[in-house]
């Protein structure tokens, strides 16, 4: 960022009036022989071009960050009732991959109460050091204590990059910590790469998935990003432990909060297509009630769940929790069959990592076939009943 500087020595009443008229946002005023620029300024710099040197733009000098002072790739361990969220394991594997490029260690940050089992489990997934803030103040998630503990960790350990799962908790916590550290955060990343100079290349869909934005924080540390569940592969459990657990000091300042939790209630188990091993996905080409009924029958036969594309949610045919895509859920089942789905990039980004993809579409040039392992070109109203009948016969035999 920069600032607009006014050279008062060159200013005359006539010139001032001309500059006021130039601003398309009405941000410049001239009163009591003084030219002022308000917060309405959008930094279009039109006044700089038209003022003949009266208004100058000066780039703010930024102090270069010493990247050598920031070491390690940290994963925030998202857990509840002694159980780690699966996205944490995925991020541990990705952190190990990124750390190899620059020779850094992999850290995990655990905040909570009675976290010994959680911390020990992380050591089986390639984490070099697990930093633990364990106290009654962290038993339930409250944003202020968690923020203070997280910020304390950043100040003391100075990790170069921090990976956070895009869970309900992570999406609240990560932006707050990034703001506290006066650094950037890239949300919902789908690709992460590491440069030799420790700059983290964060890639995410933008403009509705029409482009892939590449974001790099070149002059701030740490680098923050959030990643959705099922984007990266999960590592295998290792019997060997090579890391260590570091218990961090919890002070009274960390425990302060304006929030008092009176009681908690477990949320009823809900639809979660992200956990399904088999998915039958229906699109605009399978919107009729008969086809939806058949899709459910097929899902039941295969022991799976029915999911959909965005148009079927917007028309209130399916709940938003069943939507696959950038604005829905990311899934990675063992088997997915796409019925009447064209395969727009927004949908494909949410399921292309599936192990086996079967697509049924009447258009042989449909984009869905670019990511499919098996292609069936034909009318879904004819093919779907045949698939159901064939599977019934196989089960009977």
N, C-alpha and C positions, 0 to 999 in steps of 0.2 A: 504494500500500500504506500501511497504518497500523500502529499499535502499541496494545496494551492496557496501560493504566496503572492501577496499584493505589494507591488512596488509603489508606495505612496508618493515618492518623489516624482514619478512620471504621470501621476494622476491629475486630470483636470476635470471640471464639471461636465464638459461636453463629452470627453472620453468615457467618463463614468456612466453617463446616460446611455451611450452606445453599448457598453458592456452589459448593463442591466437588461437592455432589449434583446441582446444575443442569447441569453440563457433561456432554453426551452422549458425549464422546470420552475421558473420564478424563484430561484434560490439566491439571486443576487439583488441587493438593495443598496441605495445610496442615500444616507441621511447624515446631516451635520458634517458635511464634507468628508464622510468616511464611507468607503466601500466595504460591504459585509457579505459574507457567503454563509448561508444557513445550512442546516442538516438536510434540506431538500435536495442538495447537490448530488447528482448521480455520477460525478467524475467523467462527464462526457468530453471534457477538455475543449469544448467549443470556445469558451471564453479565452483560453490560452492562445488559440489560433487567431482569434480576431482582435486581441487587445494590444498588439504591437509591443509586447514585452511588459505590459502593466501587470498582467496575471501570469505567474509562472507555476509550472508543476515540478515539484521536487520529490524524487523518490526517497522514501524513508530508508535510512541506512540500517541494515539488519546485521546484528552481530552473528557471525557464523558459529554454528553449534559444533562443539568438539565431539565428533562421533565416536572417538576412541574411548570416551568416558562412559559410553552406553553399551553394555554388553549383555547378551542373552536374549533368547526368544521365550516369552512368557505366555502360558496358557492359563486363563482364568478357569478354575474348576467349579463348574456349575453343579451343585448337588442339593439333594433334599432327602431328609430322613435317612442319611447314611448311604444313599444311592446316587452315583454320578450320572448326570445326563449323558447320553451316548455321544452328543456332539463334542464333549470334552475329550473323549478318546480319539475322535477323528482329528481334532486340532492338535493333540499330542503327536500324532503321526506326521501331520503337516509341519509342525514346528521342528521335529527332528530332521525332516527333509530340508527345510530352510536353513537350519543351523549348520548343516554340513557344508553349505556353500561358503560360509564365512568363519567357520571354526568356532562358533559360539556354543554355549551350553543351553539346554532346554530347562526352563523353570515352570513350575506350576504354583499358582496362588490359591490357597484354600482359606476361606473365611467362614466361620460357623462355630457350633458348639459340639463337643465330643466328636471330633473329626479324625481321630487316629486311624480308623479303618479306611476312610476315604483317602487320607494322605498315603498310607501304606500301599493301597491298591494302585495309585498312580505310578509308583516305582516299578511296577510290572509292565509299564507301557513306555519305557524309554526316557523317563524324566530324570534329569540329573539331580535337581534339587526341588524339594517341595517346601514352600514357605507357608507356615501355618499361623493364622490368627484365631485362637480358640478362646472363647469367653461366652458367658451367659448372655451378654449384650448382643451377640450375633446368632442367638438361637433361632430367631425369626428374622426374615429380611426386612430391614428398615434402611432406607436410602442413606441417611446421614452417617450412622456408624460404619456401614459397609464402605462408604466413600472415604471416610477418614482412614480406615485400615488400608484400603487399596492405595490411597495417596501416600501413606506412610511407607508402604512397600516400594512405590515408584521412587520416592526420594532416597531411600536407603540402598536399594539394590540397583537402580538405574537400568532396567531392561531396555534393549534397543527397540524391540517390537512386542506388542501385546495383542494376543488373539483371544477374542471373546465370542462365545456362541450366541447366535441371534435368537435367544430364548426370551421369554417375557422378562425375566430378571436381567439378562445381559443387555437387552435393548434399553433398559432404564439406567443401568449402572455405567456402561461404557461411555455414553455421551457426557455424563456428568464428570467422570474422571478425566476424559480428554479435555473438557473445558477447564477443569481445575489445573491441568498441566499446560494449558494454552497451546495445545497441539491439535492436529487434525484427526478425524476419524472417518473411515470409509465403511459404509454399512452394506450388509448383504453381499459380500464379495463371493465370486464364483471361482476366481483364479488368484493364487498368490505366488509370486516369484521373488527371488532375492538377488540383488546386485552385489558385486564384490565389495562395494563401498558401504554395505549394510543398509542401503535404501530398499525398502520393501515395496515392490510393485503390486499395487492392489487393483484388481480388475473386476468391474461389476457392470451389469447391464444398465443402460440409461435410455431416456426417451422411449419408455415403453418396451425396451428390449431391442430397439432398432439399431443401436450402436453399443459397443463394449467400451466403456470409459476406463482408461488407464490412469491411475492416480498415484502420485509419488510425493511423499513429504520429504523434500530435499534438505530442509533447514530447521526441522524441529524433531525433538525426541521426547518421549517414545513415540512410536508409530502405532496407532490404534486401528483395529478393524474388527468388524463382526462378520460371522460366517454362519449361514444356515445349516441346519441338520441335514445330513445325507449328501452334502456337496463333495466331501472328501472321503476316501476309503478309511475304514476303521482298522487299526493295527491289531495284530494277534497278541494275546496274553502271553507273557514270558514268565517262566518260573524263576528266572534269575533276577536279582535286584542289584543294581550297581550304583544307585543314587543315594541321597540322604534327605532326612527331614530336618528342617530348620524351624524351630519354634520362635516366633517373633513376639516382642514385648507388646502388651496391650495396656495403654494408659487410660486414665479417666476421661481425657478429652475425646477419645474415640467412642466412648460409650454414650455420649450425650445425644439426645434425640428429642424432637418435638412431637414424635409419634408414640402413642401408647397403644399396644396391641391388647385388646380386651379378650378376644377369643379367635380361634381359627377353625375353619371347617374344611374338610377334605372335599375337593371338587369331584363331582361324579365322573366316572370314566366316560370320556367323550369319543367321538369319531376321530380316528387318527390314521389317515391313509398313509402317513409317513412310515408307519410300522408294518404295513401290509406286505406280505411276500408275493401275493398275487393281486393284480389290479385289472379290472375291466373298465376302461375309460371310454366314455361316450362324448361325442361332439355334436355340432350343429346338424350333421347328417344322420343323427340317431335321436332326434328330439321327440318322435311320436311316443305316445304312451305304450303302444305295443312293443316297440323296440326297447324302451327303457325297462319294461317288464322282462323281456327276454335277456337283456344285459344283466339284470339282477339274478335271473335263473342261471346264467352262465357263471357268474361270480360265485354263486352258491355251490355249483357243481365242482368248481375249481378250488373252493375253500378260500375265496378272496373277497375283495371289497370293490364296490362301484365308485368310480371317480368321474370327474367331468371337466370340461373346458369352461372358460369364463362366460360365454354367451348363455349357457344353461343356468348359471348362477344369477346373471343379470335379469333373466326372465322368471326367476323364482321357482325354477323346476327343481334345482338341487340346492342344498345348504352350501354356504361358502367354504365350509370345512372340507368339502369334497373336491374343491377346485385344485387342479394341478397347474403350476406355472409360476411366473415371476411375481404375480400378485396373489398367488395361492400358496400351495405347499410344494416343497421339493421332495420327490420320491425316488427310491432306488430299489424297487422290488426285484425278486428273482425272475418274475414273468409279468409282462404287461401286454394287453391286447387293446389296441386303439380302434374304436369303431366310429367311422364317419368323421374323423378328425383330420383336418387339412394339414396341421403340423406347423402352425405359425411359430416363429422363433420364441415368443413368450411362453408357449406351451412346451416346446421341445427343451428349453433350458431347464424346465422343472422335472424332466423324466429321462433325459438322454443317457444317464448313467445306469439305467436299468440293465440287468444281466441279459435278458432276452426280450426283444421288442417285436411284436407282431402287429402289423397295420392292415386295416381293411378300408379301402377307399375306391370309389368308382373312377377317380381321376388318376391315371397312371403317372402323371407328373406332379402329384401332390407332394409338398415338402416333407411330409411325415415319412415318406419312403427313403429320404436321405439319412434318417437315423434308425430306420427299422432293420432288424435282422431277417425278418420274413415278410414278404409283401403279398397281399391278396388283392388283386384288382377286380372289383365287381361291386354289385349293388348290395349294401349291407343288409337290406331287408331279405335278400335271398340267402346270403352267406351265413348270417347269424343263426337262423334255424338249423342249417346244415351242421354247423359247429356243435350246437347243443345236442342234436341227434347223434352225432358221431361220438361225443364224449359219453353220452348215456349208454351207447352200445359197448364202448370200451369198459365202462364200469361194470356192466352186466356180465361181460365175459370174464 
